[in-house]
Amino acid sequence: MIETLKKADFAYAPFFLNNEEGIHNYTQSLKIMENLLIHFLDGNNSPYSGKKPHELEARINDLSITSQKGETFESVAAELAEFVINDSMNVHSPTCIGHLHCPTLIPAVAAELIISTLNQSMDSWDQSSTATFVEERIIDWLCNQAGLPEQGDGVFTSGGTQSNYMGLLLARDAYCKRIWNVDVQQQGLPADSKKLRILCSEAAHFTVRNSAAQLGLGEQAVITIKTDSKHRLSIDEMNHQLKKLKEQDLLPFAIVATCGTTDFGSIDPLVELAEIAKLNGIWLHVDAAYGGAMMLSHDFKASIKGMEAADSITVDFHKLFYQPISCGAFLVSDRDHFKYIQHHADYLNPEEDEAEGMVHLVNKSIQTTRRFDALKLWMSLKVVGLDTFGEMIDYTCHLAREAAEMIDDEAGFRVLNKHPELNAVVFRYDPEGVSAQLADQLNKQIQQALLNSGRAFLAKTRFEGEVYLKMTLLNPMTRLEDIEEILDEIRILGEMFNMMEE
């Protein structure tokens, strides 16, 4: 035992940062990783290497994932570059335009180094100190940007899934307390909870259904509302469904308004939904994971009018705020609502600490250990500036409008959302004389061929049973010329695949 304790003085030092040798290794390791990443990124405009899934799986399965005695950092880094980095998706490529998967801002990437090195845990003040107050300042700013009242509050989350869950959790428990005087934390769900219903558009994020299931209400509690020609929730249909629920003695307790649907970037009529929610005593949750960034827009901020009337809001920063994954926030109009998830543990967040000025953010979160993600956003806002942020976001929205118009003018193409609200364009290679079934096959082949060639990454989706291609134009470095070249490639591939089918 004594020998083991003595060994710790020198054998473990190279792996930690509290000594000269460890700090030297730290700086050398950063230089090695910096060179690997620069080698991958410099001049690389391809979104992907083109390797097939089975090829990647075989390569990774051939690697050892542990080392009994340890290997040099240089050798492990070289292996990492060859087998992982070089075949990663290149989100910085201007033609990596498939999913809601953004390029990252340099100040945010730099902040990640600080976050990981300092390793602050955001659950209690005595594990995070200054980080607690930085997050609180950023949350206050976000509430102000969203137009929430003075008692608004929030917390950073892992993203939209967690934030949407929290919105429906608070909505459920607030309703149970108000209607039945039941404390769900202590007493569980009342018998009549089987009557609870959530309303959202048919284009709402799948996490609404997931949350209903996880909250003990079942997916059957979710009532989906038809969308209009612009893929937004229909107010007429909403009123019709509310009337039906009343007739059936069912209890709508939450409306989820989508501010930026995944496929089309459509924004539900927030003002009208806020009025309906207020009139009927229903909690309004706005899922603005995608469209929340419009709060910084110069040209399109009016599109999110009505969000300020929400009881809770989801905002993701790893989309149009250009932050590294993961980074999101959950906001509420009244901080008192967080009482529905509060628990106090003597070893972590005892109640008496609050009187002594210790702010324990675990009181507002369903997570315990949590990263200092607010630092990424703070550094980005400071270095990039609000003016440039707004310009970048607006550029991508204008680009989507130009792209949709250009594609719609092209023979052999069909655009579903000819006037995008955000920066997503859904379209289909659909030449004259080709059956719907064959067009589906051609679009699948085109999407795969573009990815496998490393030329471009477009997502594919389905609408009314047909296959479509999707551009999600988050990257302000993408140019209209890039899209023109992709369309040329699609046409060439489509004609080639069509000939092969004949």
Secondary structure, DSSP 8 states (H G I E B T S, - for coil): -HHHHHHTTTSSGGGSSSSHHHHHHHHHHHHHHHHHHHHHHTT---S-----HHHHHHHHHTS----SS---HHHHHHHHHHHTGGGS--TTSTTB-SSS-----HHHHHHHHHHHHH---TTSGGGTTHHHHHHHHHHHHHHHHHT--TT-EEEEESSHHHHHHHHHHHHHHHHHHHHH---HHHH---GGGGGEEEEEETTS-THHHHHHHHTTS-GGGEEEE-B-TTS-B-HHHHHHHHHHHHHTT-EEEEEEEEBS-TTT--B--HHHHHHHHHHHT-EEEEEETTGGGGGG-SSSGGGGTTGGG-SEEEEESSSTT---SS-EEEEES-GGGGGGG----TTT--THHHHTT---GGGG-S-SS---THHHHHHHHHHH-HHHHHHHHHHHHHHHHHHHHHHHHSTTEEES-SS-SSSEEEEEE--TT--HHHHHHHHHHHHHHHHHHTS-B-EEEEETTEEEEEEE---TT--HHHHHHHHHHHHHHHHHHHHHH-
